[in-house]
Amino acid sequence: MIKAILIFNNHGKPRLSKFYEHYNEDTEQQIIRETFHLVSKRDENVCNFLEGGMLIGGSDYKLIYRHYATLYFVFCVDSSESELGILDLIQVFVETLDKCFENVCELDLIFHVDKVHNILAEMVMGGMVLETNMNEIITQVDAQNKMEKSETFIFQSTRQDR
Amino acid sequence: MALKIVKGSIDRMFDKNLQDLVRGIRNHKEDEAKYISTCIDEIKQELKQDNIAVKANAVCKLTYLQMLGYDVSWAAFNIVEVMSSSKFTYKRIGYLAASQCFHENTDVIMLTTNQIRKDLSSPNQYDTGVALTGLSCFVTPDLARDLANDIMTLMSHTKPYIRKKAVLIMYKVFLKYPESLRPAFPRLKEKLEDPDPGVQSAAVNVICELARRNPKNYLSLAPLFFKLMTSSTNNWVLIKIIKLFGALTPLEPRLGKKLIEPLTNLIHSTSAMSLLYECVNTVIAVLISLSSGMPNHSASIQLCVQKLRILIEDSDQNLKYLGLLAMSKILKTHPKSVQSHKDLILQCLDDKDESIRLRALDLLYGMVSKKNLMEIVKKLMIHVDKAEGTTYRDELLTKIIDICSQSNYQYITNFEWYISILVELTRLEGTRHGHLIASQMLDVAIRVKAIRVFAVAQMATLLDNAHLLTGNMQRNGICEVLYAAAWICGEFSEHLENPVQTLEAMLRPKVATLPGHIQAVYVQNAAKLFATILKNQEGNTDSTAAQETSQMMIDRLPLFVQSANLEVQERASCILQLVKYIQKLQQKDVEVAEEVSALFAGELNPVAPKAQKKVPVPEGLDLDAWINEPPSESESEDEQPKAIFTKEEPKHSRPRHTEVDEKELARRREARKQEQANNPFYIKASPSSQKVYQEAPGVEHIPVVQIDLSVPLKVPGLPMSDQYVKLEEERRQKERAEKKKKEKKKRKEKRSGRGKKHDSGPESEEDITPAHVVDIVTEEMPENALPSDDDDKDPNDPHKALDIDLDNLLETTARRPLADSEKLPVRSHRAAGAPKSPAEDGEAENATPQEPKKKSSKEKRDKKKDKERDRKRSKEEKKKKKHKREEKEEDLLGGQAEEAAVQSEETKEVEAQPSSTSAEVSDLDFWLSNAPVPSNTQEAATVAAAEADPAPEAPAGTAADSEPEEPKDTETEESKSSKHKKKKQKKEKEEKEKKKKKKHHHHHHHSDGGGEESVQNGTVEEEEPLPPMSNYCLLAENSYIKMVSDGDCDARLWKFVLLSIC
């Protein structure tokens, strides 16, 4: 099971947070902060697994993260997930974002966090991996966006600015 | 109306959307909080409007603010409104917001049930998908109960997109509403073979997640998973399955044997590191579950270790980390194979990556032996010095202690060395683990008698140099060791070389800055020391020395009497009065030493940590019963305050009590001892451990000690442990030379002292005798206590509720069918055309068979009962494996007949339930025991089935004729065979065949009833998963079936036959 998915930048600003277990807002912020502190002090060429988040998880849980340019993608998972599998999944996630946003950068995530959520929802559902095939994910995301467009044609002009 | 909408849209144009909000926040870096609060006010205004677009926009912004840490639960109702919008765009926004901030205590959730149900059955697959996604995040027990049936319906949706989501969300439903597991499981299982790989993967995912928590209930799925494993090419699915097998193998070693080959093949063939790694992991799990001593498995271990070495040597840090992680699993059972890679692991200790260093540390734990312990610890000590971050250093510290103290100090050959290590560790600044070091010191000093002299000397030095440890009160974690030092010096003060000096050190004014609990120990142990000193000094003719000591106590103690800590104060004043009294006696030249030391007489034995809990409640003692009449409530209220005051008084006059004279004290002590001796419930020193002391007269006399003399004992605060390493080398060499001579003695020693120690490791460690013959006192436990402990389990684990036996489901009626109460709640107005749950299907199908059943003769019912009986009986046989069965046969049968009659109604209903043979369990047994089963079981099965193919009409007819007799025949035969069951597997097979054959006939009987019925069953077949196929092999080999298999039969019927067999 995946317990949480966090994206934050090099300064610890949250860009997306998805908790598959309920915490109140304060705890969520604390977890983000703690995770940032754990992850950010690590060198570039060390392993991508990390134990010992105090707030989230416990002994069975691991933080698995990847660092892309200005962003950290962190998955908090328990022992039923394959570590290398999750690393691949993060890669798939980022590549999908890249396809959907056309050369994704931090700004895309800043202004379109809702879209990122929608993409993520096609990959992971309720803490379990739903789909790992990028093409399938993109197909579903596109189909839903098309549907949205057909519904909200009036406001497209206002929606498109970044 | 239209105008209103237009107006709303125009309003909307001027509202901030999410992008504007984000931009605004970025432009107000200085007063972000203020800006956001104005935004929230705006949002509140927007939410008040009727226009759903405006509301949705507001909710979208709230979702963003929620991520920034703002509580948006006040908008929960608006979120529900947006969720129920008919437009997908808004609905999605609503569900997203709900998934981010709803939880079990959100009260508006109960308003959503019908909306979600509507969305689930929406014709638009994305409406359904969004609802499922949202629900997966905020499902509550109520929602799970109300929607379980709808979701189950969706598991058979035509679109794989919906199917996979529905399958996945079932896990959440099970967690919240465990009752749904049994009814939903057959369909879930069926999804394991869904044509869509995504759905299949989801089903694997869910079952793996379920099985991880309660593996034993899913053991019967092993054949199916095995098939998936050998056929699937999806690495994600493979990984999950292989992980699942890792959880199952500990329960069924035979499964492990079966797995080894395909897993090894995968290890050789796969290029995916993730898959390779999981395969290695599961092979390890298999090897752990198998009993050792299987010669052909050493190859597998070698393969694993080899592959792991490649991983560890890889430049990719991730692989290195995982390699070490897996290595530590092998370590537990096959330490030897890991120990050969010691070089590699020690190398990892120097890695720049902390995660990797920590993993390597874990491995070290299992790699030590008597031979290399000192060497490894020495290396670790160097790391301790180098380590900068305190967390890693603390980790090192705990590891050193773990490594040394593991399995009752098994690997320590020289305890002086260990004490020196502990003393060295006290010089770590700012560690949190002072108490850990302290408890080790105490443990060693108490349990290793021979070391006490040395330990006391070391501790005295520590006390003398206490200022080094406490120099900075901020880093006072380490001052905990003074607690141990003071206690050891006090308790074993007879070994002190210069007790007066130590006493002086313990009563320094600086001590008053220590934490209270340490001061208390100081005071108490000063008294012990005092007693020892008196004893020593009174022997001398000069009595002034003794009086001086008393005077020092009297001078110094008042400092502690003023302590703010109650404990310290109480003890100090108590002891102060005592010393004053003693001084008076001394001035009268009365000898008091005997009596004073009697205060602290007696040996303290170590007690196991959980011993208290383990004391069995004696028979006839009701702990909950009142000893006195329970006080009435009004009474207690009135009298409580009084009691407090009356109690308070004697407290003030307490010091007086300490003046009770020594004789009285001694008498009381004696009386108490007597009482304890007579009290059967008091934990006494176990006779065995006492014996050891007595039988080994003076452990200290044993010769090996001479070497210690060369160790400079009095180097305060300098590292000494290194010296021991050299000494140890010398000693061992010497020993090797003298080995033959010592042979006899050693045996003796072992008998007397080391009897309790574990057998030493697999290496030639027997050769290494410890420097001290160590009497490690085992901790005391009450007699009836069990060492194992269940109280570690978390009673609140949600997965406990999911520990549900699912095999029954697959085994039709006899065991525990789905009762009415177990069906998923169905709402009364169900949307027409929705597929039914299997349970309902069962009912529906029964409607048709009902008629033929009624028509059919009484024989049939009899037969059914018989079948019932057979199943039950076979089950019972399996459980009990009785040989006496025959005797009881009559009664049991009688009883069962009745039971069956009662059940007959119920059985009818469940008749169409997923039908597999009653021999599901034995089926698994068969699958497992059949060692050379081809990996493609299915193929073999189909071939076999092809042979057995046609279910002939004619034999069916004859069988129908002979039916009334047949059950009896099988019964008697079965009862006979049950006697020889264990010995004669073959016979069992035959019996199985018989049963099958019988069922064969039975179902033909059904089909006689009408052609439409078989069609019905054909459809059922699609819904119901095929259980493991292995029995078909059996079928093919059976001569009876072959003989019969000549006739032909239409395809539908054939399907039916297939079904009835399995």
Boltz contact constraints between the chains, C-beta under 6 A:
constraints:
  - contact:
      token1: [A, 14]
      token2: [B, 67]
      max_distance: 6.0
  - contact:
      token1: [A, 17]
      token2: [B, 67]
      max_distance: 6.0
  - contact:
      token1: [A, 22]
      token2: [B, 103]
      max_distance: 6.0
  - contact:
      token1: [A, 25]
      token2: [B, 69]
      max_distance: 6.0
  - contact:
      token1: [A, 25]
      token2: [B, 71]
      max_distance: 6.0
  - contact:
      token1: [A, 29]
      token2: [B, 69]
      max_distance: 6.0
  - contact:
      token1: [A, 46]
      token2: [B, 317]
      max_distance: 6.0
  - contact:
      token1: [A, 46]
      token2: [B, 353]
      max_distance: 6.0
  - contact:
      token1: [A, 47]
      token2: [B, 317]
      max_distance: 6.0
  - contact:
      token1: [A, 47]
      token2: [B, 318]
      max_distance: 6.0
  - contact:
      token1: [A, 47]
      token2: [B, 321]
      max_distance: 6.0
  - contact:
      token1: [A, 47]
      token2: [B, 353]
      max_distance: 6.0
  - contact:
      token1: [A, 47]
      token2: [B, 355]
      max_distance: 6.0
  - contact:
      token1: [A, 48]
      token2: [B, 318]
      max_distance: 6.0
  - contact:
      token1: [A, 49]
      token2: [B, 321]
      max_distance: 6.0
  - contact:
      token1: [A, 80]
      token2: [B, 212]
      max_distance: 6.0
  - contact:
      token1: [A, 82]
      token2: [B, 239]
      max_distance: 6.0
  - contact:
      token1: [A, 82]
      token2: [B, 274]
      max_distance: 6.0
  - contact:
      token1: [A, 82]
      token2: [B, 278]
      max_distance: 6.0
  - contact:
      token1: [A, 84]
      token2: [B, 273]
      max_distance: 6.0
  - contact:
      token1: [A, 84]
      token2: [B, 274]
      max_distance: 6.0
  - contact:
      token1: [A, 85]
      token2: [B, 239]
      max_distance: 6.0
  - contact:
      token1: [A, 85]
      token2: [B, 274]
      max_distance: 6.0
  - contact:
      token1: [A, 110]
      token2: [B, 22]
      max_distance: 6.0
  - contact:
      token1: [A, 111]
      token2: [B, 19]
      max_distance: 6.0
  - contact:
      token1: [A, 111]
      token2: [B, 22]
      max_distance: 6.0
  - contact:
      token1: [A, 113]
      token2: [B, 64]
      max_distance: 6.0
  - contact:
      token1: [A, 117]
      token2: [B, 96]
      max_distance: 6.0
  - contact:
      token1: [A, 121]
      token2: [B, 133]
      max_distance: 6.0
  - contact:
      token1: [A, 125]
      token2: [B, 133]
      max_distance: 6.0
  - contact:
      token1: [A, 125]
      token2: [B, 136]
      max_distance: 6.0
  - contact:
      token1: [A, 125]
      token2: [B, 168]
      max_distance: 6.0
  - contact:
      token1: [A, 126]
      token2: [B, 136]
      max_distance: 6.0
  - contact:
      token1: [A, 126]
      token2: [B, 137]
      max_distance: 6.0
  - contact:
      token1: [A, 126]
      token2: [B, 172]
      max_distance: 6.0
  - contact:
      token1: [A, 128]
      token2: [B, 168]
      max_distance: 6.0
  - contact:
      token1: [A, 128]
      token2: [B, 205]
      max_distance: 6.0
  - contact:
      token1: [A, 130]
      token2: [B, 168]
      max_distance: 6.0
  - contact:
      token1: [A, 131]
      token2: [B, 198]
      max_distance: 6.0
  - contact:
      token1: [A, 132]
      token2: [B, 236]
      max_distance: 6.0
  - contact:
      token1: [A, 144]
      token2: [B, 126]
      max_distance: 6.0
  - contact:
      token1: [A, 147]
      token2: [B, 88]
      max_distance: 6.0
  - contact:
      token1: [A, 148]
      token2: [B, 89]
      max_distance: 6.0
  - contact:
      token1: [A, 151]
      token2: [B, 87]
      max_distance: 6.0
  - contact:
      token1: [A, 151]
      token2: [B, 89]
      max_distance: 6.0
  - contact:
      token1: [A, 152]
      token2: [B, 89]
      max_distance: 6.0
